[in-house]
Amino acid sequence: MALAPDHADALNNLGNILLEQGRLDEATDAYERVLAVRPNHADAHSNVGAVLRRRGKLSEAEAHFRRAIEINPDHGIAHHNLGSVVRDQGRSDEALEWFQRALILRPYDGESYRRVGATLYSVGRIAEASTIYERWAVLEPNNPLARHMLAACSGREVPTRASDAFVQMTFDAFADSFDGVLE
């Protein structure tokens, strides 16, 4: 950063790399430097929100996601993240609205389908959840999670056991947090 210490996009990318490495304090510092230079940087607000959510500071995270959307109403990731943080606060109906907006903005993102389907299912709208999972399975026919969720939700083509690919995907996703859960 010596050549361009105030280059907002470079700082934001640095923050993303640090966040990916789990270096939350350093990532936060990078994002805050972005906001010091460009207070209306939607990506930086969304990224600060993501760090705050990981730290359990849900109200603060929500404020940053809302600010990112205010700056850029088409910021699909911020919509998705806002849905996650309001869901974490027990506001499922509102979460569903944000996830659905994210899906409209990011129609090729499997994670958006997963969130909409899971939220519909959690509020008892099973047939709608099944329809969402069906769309996801068409979009990603080789995704074991999409196929598993569709079968579980619809009751159609239910295998006698979860596929090896689904089991591996589930355990791989859980591996990073396994030790913490055991504690």
Phi, psi and chi 1 to 4 in degrees:
 res  aa     phi    psi   chi1   chi2   chi3   chi4
   1 MET       -    2.2  -63.6  -49.3  -48.5      -
   2 ALA   -64.7  -34.0      -      -      -      -
   3 LEU   -74.6  -33.1  -65.4  177.3      -      -
   4 ALA  -144.4   72.2      -      -      -      -
   5 PRO   -63.9  -17.6   22.7  -31.6      -      -
   6 ASP  -109.7   16.4  -65.2  -24.4      -      -
   7 HIS   -76.1  103.9 -168.7  -81.7      -      -
   8 ALA   -59.5  -46.1      -      -      -      -
   9 ASP   -66.2  -38.1  -68.8  -27.8      -      -
  10 ALA   -65.3  -42.3      -      -      -      -
  11 LEU   -63.2  -41.1  -76.4  169.5      -      -
  12 ASN   -62.9  -43.1 -170.8   62.6      -      -
  13 ASN   -63.6  -38.8  -70.8  -22.6      -      -
  14 LEU   -60.6  -44.5  173.6   62.0      -      -
  15 GLY   -58.4  -39.8      -      -      -      -
  16 ASN   -63.4  -41.1  -68.3  -19.9      -      -
  17 ILE   -64.9  -44.5  -68.6  166.1      -      -
  18 LEU   -64.4  -39.6  -65.9  166.1      -      -
  19 LEU   -62.7  -44.0 -179.8   61.1      -      -
  20 GLU   -59.7  -31.8 -173.6   70.2   28.3      -
  21 GLN   -84.3   -1.9  -65.6  173.8  -12.0      -
  22 GLY    80.5   13.8      -      -      -      -
  23 ARG   -93.0   74.2  -63.0  162.2   57.6 -176.9
  24 LEU   -63.2  -42.4  -59.4 -176.8      -      -
  25 ASP   -62.6  -44.7  -69.7  -24.2      -      -
  26 GLU   -68.2  -37.8  -66.2  168.3  -87.9      -
  27 ALA   -62.7  -45.2      -      -      -      -
  28 THR   -59.6  -43.0  -59.4      -      -      -
  29 ASP   -58.9  -44.3  -70.9  -16.7      -      -
  30 ALA   -62.8  -45.7      -      -      -      -
  31 TYR   -64.1  -38.8  -62.2  138.3      -      -
  32 GLU   -67.0  -33.0  -72.4  176.2   -6.5      -
  33 ARG   -66.2  -38.0  -73.4  175.6   56.4 -163.0
  34 VAL   -59.4  -49.2  172.1      -      -      -
  35 LEU   -67.7  -25.9  -66.1  173.9      -      -
  36 ALA   -68.5  -35.8      -      -      -      -
  37 VAL   -84.2  -42.5  175.3      -      -      -
  38 ARG  -133.8   87.0  -74.6 -168.8   32.8 -148.4
  39 PRO   -60.2  -19.1  -11.2   17.4      -      -
  40 ASN  -104.4   33.0  -70.5  -31.0      -      -
  41 HIS   -86.2  102.0 -163.8  -73.6      -      -
  42 ALA   -60.0  -42.6      -      -      -      -
  43 ASP   -61.7  -41.3  -71.7  -16.5      -      -
  44 ALA   -64.4  -41.1      -      -      -      -
  45 HIS   -61.7  -43.9  -82.9  -72.6      -      -
  46 SER   -62.6  -40.2 -175.8      -      -      -
  47 ASN   -69.5  -39.7  -67.5  -27.5      -      -
  48 VAL   -60.7  -42.9  168.7      -      -      -
  49 GLY   -58.0  -40.4      -      -      -      -
  50 ALA   -63.4  -41.1      -      -      -      -
  51 VAL   -65.3  -45.0  172.5      -      -      -
  52 LEU   -62.1  -39.0  -68.9  166.8      -      -
  53 ARG   -62.2  -44.5  179.4  174.2  177.2 -115.6
  54 ARG   -60.9  -27.9  -76.0  176.5   68.1  169.5
  55 ARG   -88.6    0.0  -70.5 -172.3  162.5  152.9
  56 GLY    81.9   12.2      -      -      -      -
  57 LYS   -94.5   73.8  -62.9 -179.9  178.7 -175.7
  58 LEU   -67.9  -40.8  -57.6 -178.4      -      -
  59 SER   -64.7  -41.9  -64.6      -      -      -
  60 GLU   -66.7  -41.2  -67.2  173.6   54.2      -
  61 ALA   -61.2  -44.8      -      -      -      -
  62 GLU   -57.0  -43.0 -179.3  178.6  -15.8      -
  63 ALA   -61.1  -40.6      -      -      -      -
  64 HIS   -69.4  -39.3  -82.9  -79.5      -      -
  65 PHE   -64.9  -41.4  -65.4  136.3      -      -
  66 ARG   -64.2  -38.0  -72.5 -174.3 -174.1  -80.9
  67 ARG   -65.9  -41.6 -178.7   66.5 -177.6  126.1
  68 ALA   -59.6  -41.3      -      -      -      -
  69 ILE   -71.3  -34.9  -67.6  166.7      -      -
  70 GLU   -62.4  -41.3 -178.9 -178.4  -55.9      -
  71 ILE   -70.7  -44.3  -65.0  164.4      -      -
  72 ASN  -134.1   93.4  177.8    3.8      -      -
  73 PRO   -60.9  -14.8  -21.5   31.6      -      -
  74 ASP   -99.4   17.9  -65.8  -28.0      -      -
  75 HIS   -80.7   89.3 -161.6  -63.1      -      -
  76 GLY   -58.7  -39.2      -      -      -      -
  77 ILE   -66.2  -39.9  -67.1  171.2      -      -
  78 ALA   -64.4  -39.0      -      -      -      -
  79 HIS   -61.2  -45.8  -76.6   81.2      -      -
  80 HIS   -60.3  -47.9  177.2   92.2      -      -
  81 ASN   -66.4  -36.7  -72.3  -22.3      -      -
  82 LEU   -64.5  -40.6 -179.2   54.8      -      -
  83 GLY   -57.8  -42.5      -      -      -      -
  84 SER   -64.7  -42.6  -65.7      -      -      -
  85 VAL   -73.0  -35.4   83.3      -      -      -
  86 VAL   -73.7  -31.4  -61.3      -      -      -
  87 ARG   -63.1  -42.1 -175.3 -151.8   54.4 -139.6
  88 ASP   -60.8  -24.2  -67.6  -11.5      -      -
  89 GLN   -93.1    8.1  -64.2  175.7   67.8      -
  90 GLY    84.1   16.2      -      -      -      -
  91 ARG  -105.3   69.8  -64.8  162.3   26.0 -149.9
  92 SER   -61.4  -42.2  -64.7      -      -      -
  93 ASP   -63.4  -41.8  -70.4  -27.7      -      -
  94 GLU   -68.3  -39.2 -176.7 -178.3   -7.3      -
  95 ALA   -58.2  -42.9      -      -      -      -
  96 LEU   -58.9  -41.8  179.9   57.8      -      -
  97 GLU   -60.0  -44.4  -68.3  174.9   26.5      -
  98 TRP   -68.6  -40.2  -69.1  110.3      -      -
  99 PHE   -64.3  -39.6  -71.1  141.7      -      -
 100 GLN   -65.6  -38.1  -72.5  172.4  -36.4      -
 101 ARG   -64.6  -40.6  -70.1  177.4 -170.4  169.2
 102 ALA   -61.7  -39.9      -      -      -      -
 103 LEU   -65.2  -37.7 -176.8   56.9      -      -
 104 ILE   -64.1  -41.6  -70.3  166.7      -      -
 105 LEU   -76.2  -26.0  -66.8  168.2      -      -
 106 ARG  -131.3   67.4  -57.3  175.7   66.6 -157.3
 107 PRO   -68.5   -6.9   25.7  -33.3      -      -
 108 TYR  -111.4   16.3  -59.4  105.8      -      -
 109 ASP  -101.2  109.5  177.2   47.4      -      -
 110 GLY   -59.1  -35.0      -      -      -      -
 111 GLU   -61.6  -34.8 -176.9   62.4   18.2      -
 112 SER   -65.3  -41.3  -67.4      -      -      -
 113 TYR   -62.2  -43.0  -74.4   92.5      -      -
 114 ARG   -59.7  -46.0 -173.8  178.2   77.3   78.3
 115 ARG   -66.9  -43.6  -64.8  -68.2  178.4  152.2
 116 VAL   -62.9  -47.6  170.4      -      -      -
 117 GLY   -60.6  -46.2      -      -      -      -
 118 ALA   -64.0  -39.2      -      -      -      -
 119 THR   -70.3  -42.9  -53.6      -      -      -
 120 LEU   -57.3  -45.2  -75.1  166.4      -      -
 121 TYR   -61.1  -43.2 -173.0   87.7      -      -
 122 SER   -66.7  -23.9   75.0      -      -      -
 123 VAL  -100.2   13.3  -63.2      -      -      -
 124 GLY    84.1   12.9      -      -      -      -
 125 ARG   -98.6   67.5  -66.0  165.4   60.0 -178.8
 126 ILE   -64.6  -44.8  -49.7  -56.7      -      -
 127 ALA   -62.1  -40.3      -      -      -      -
 128 GLU   -67.2  -39.5  -67.7  171.0   80.0      -
 129 ALA   -61.2  -42.9      -      -      -      -
 130 SER   -59.9  -41.5 -177.5      -      -      -
 131 THR   -62.6  -42.4  -61.2      -      -      -
 132 ILE   -63.5  -45.3  -69.6  -65.3      -      -
 133 TYR   -64.3  -34.1  -70.3  138.8      -      -
 134 GLU   -64.6  -42.8 -165.6  163.3   -8.6      -
 135 ARG   -62.7  -39.6  -71.8  174.3   46.8 -158.5
 136 TRP   -64.7  -43.3 -178.5   20.7      -      -
 137 ALA   -65.3  -31.1      -      -      -      -
 138 VAL   -70.4  -41.8  167.2      -      -      -
 139 LEU   -64.3  -42.2  177.4   69.3      -      -
 140 GLU  -128.1   74.9  -62.9  179.8    9.3      -
 141 PRO   -62.8  -21.3   18.8  -27.3      -      -
 142 ASN   -98.8    7.9  -64.4  -38.9      -      -
 143 ASN   -83.1  114.2 -175.7  -41.3      -      -
 144 PRO   -65.3  -30.7   18.8  -26.5      -      -
 145 LEU   -68.9  -42.2 -177.9   56.6      -      -
 146 ALA   -61.3  -45.7      -      -      -      -
 147 ARG   -65.4  -41.2  -70.1 -167.8  -41.5  -88.4
 148 HIS   -63.6  -47.0  179.5   86.2      -      -
 149 MET   -65.1  -39.0  -61.9  -54.7  -72.9      -
 150 LEU   -62.3  -47.5  174.5   59.0      -      -
 151 ALA   -63.3  -43.9      -      -      -      -
 152 ALA   -64.5  -39.0      -      -      -      -
 153 CYS   -81.1  -40.8 -168.2      -      -      -
 154 SER   -87.7  -24.3   70.5      -      -      -
 155 GLY    79.2    5.1      -      -      -      -
 156 ARG   -98.4  142.6  -64.8 -172.7  -41.7 -101.8
 157 GLU    51.3   43.1  -61.1 -179.7   29.9      -
 158 VAL   -77.0  121.1  177.9      -      -      -
 159 PRO   -73.1  162.2   25.9  -31.2      -      -
 160 THR   -68.2  -22.7   56.3      -      -      -
 161 ARG  -151.5  160.5   65.5  179.9  -88.4  -61.6
 162 ALA   -62.0  144.4      -      -      -      -
 163 SER   -65.9  154.4   72.1      -      -      -
 164 ASP   -58.2  -39.2  -69.1  -16.6      -      -
 165 ALA   -63.8  -39.8      -      -      -      -
 166 PHE   -66.0  -45.0  173.2   77.3      -      -
 167 VAL   -61.1  -44.6  171.7      -      -      -
 168 GLN   -63.5  -44.1 -179.3  176.3   -9.0      -
 169 MET   -61.3  -41.6  177.0 -175.2  -89.7      -
 170 THR   -64.3  -47.9  -58.4      -      -      -
 171 PHE   -68.1  -38.0  -81.1   97.3      -      -
 172 ASP   -61.8  -40.5  -73.1  -10.2      -      -
 173 ALA   -67.6  -29.0      -      -      -      -
 174 PHE   -88.5  -16.7 -174.3   60.0      -      -
 175 ALA   -56.6  -43.0      -      -      -      -
 176 ASP   -65.6  -29.3  -70.3  -20.3      -      -
 177 SER  -102.2    1.4   63.1      -      -      -
 178 PHE   -56.5  -51.2 -178.2   76.8      -      -
 179 ASP   -60.5  -41.4  -69.2  -26.6      -      -
 180 GLY   -64.1  -38.6      -      -      -      -
 181 VAL   -65.9  -38.6  171.7      -      -      -
 182 LEU   -63.3  -35.9  -74.7 -180.0      -      -
 183 GLU   -65.5      -  -69.5  174.7   12.8      -
